[in-house]
């Protein structure tokens, strides 16, 4: 019988290397192989044992990214040779993480899959600026969306989110900022507070606030790009 | 001049004592006072130094809970005497955590406030069952809501959530399960998968799945109560 490794999907958190869980550190220490990508802070690799294989599977400057298919294939190949394969993903693996494709690939060859949740940037990055997802008397819910779907479109559900009183948190939305702001102004006051945090939790973080009416101009002045978290809602005014 | 301590709002995670961050552990180790409540796993108190004050501020069997006002007052009193006061909260302090009231009380007497995000039960508890918040091709967003607002009502925005394709995650919603299921069946197919996880991430966890049509009956059979996480959406079918 062939060896069949275990695939560990592990959340690396939003960037600050202290915002990873004890369980994630333990799993990294026991890993034979660690596959990580661009949103993972490389400082976390200090937890990996000396003789483990460390494999970068993200984008490199001026080079193409590993395709999802290539990553899936690597998981399967490592799974044939090693016991503990860690797929270390920025934030939480189950929040816009394409984890299902990796799970399916691993399962297809009989690998077990284990999950270690991470601190999601969607919540933690605003929180570190004092912006809560919910606050009693202001909002009872929050809605987290990607700004760009697989087909490159704005998500169909965004008008429903705009109509609600939910705090709306959008990842990877800065390129659609103009469209998003105009959509929300159809349903919410144009002075609704908005925040954008780029490279949240890291020393190079950029944080701007404004309103639906002026956030686009402010984002241009601050030269905001991805990875960034966009927060729309009255809770933004609570930030420090 | 009087001493003025720092208030640290620290996320304790969903229950499993390994699902706390390195930063939270470091802050607990340095704390002079740790105030914690019912949703915090007491195993986490092992990180607190020997001579620190440990204060329980949650409900006890057969006794009234500390009121929010009493907790705020304690923060202020400890802040006058000690340097580092930790408010350890289940999950993430900024997800339905009433953190703003504690922040306001601390600030009113000149205390600084610091935030250490935690793993939110809303995301991690489903994730540990293999249920992702989002999955490419199924849903681009997720909506997290409380099931019971401050006024005891169902949140106003729930019909908008029901109309969307978002994964809907409801905390503290089991007592409203019948109303919630009927509302969602107005907009989604009655065989839409639903999961409920009580005491998620802990050995005493109870996990049930069903559909909008039959989840209420199944919850009664399993005698489900709070704290529980309710997940509605096609992603539930991905669970393991």
Interface residues (C-beta under 8 A of the other chain):
Chain A: X13 X14 X16 X17 X18 X19 X20 X21 X22 X23 X25 X26 X92 X93 X94 X95 X96 X97 X98 X99 X100 X101 X103 X113 X115 X117 X118 X119 X120 X123 X124 X126 X127 X128 X130 X131 X132 X133 X134 X135 X136 X137 X140 X141 X142 X143 X144 X145 X146 X149 X150 X155 X156 X157 X160 X161 X163 X164 X165 X166 X238 X240
Chain B: X13 X14 X16 X17 X18 X19 X20 X21 X22 X23 X25 X26 X92 X93 X94 X95 X96 X97 X98 X99 X100 X101 X103 X113 X115 X117 X118 X119 X120 X123 X124 X126 X127 X128 X130 X131 X132 X133 X134 X135 X136 X137 X140 X141 X142 X143 X144 X145 X146 X149 X150 X155 X156 X157 X160 X161 X163 X164 X165 X166 X238 X240
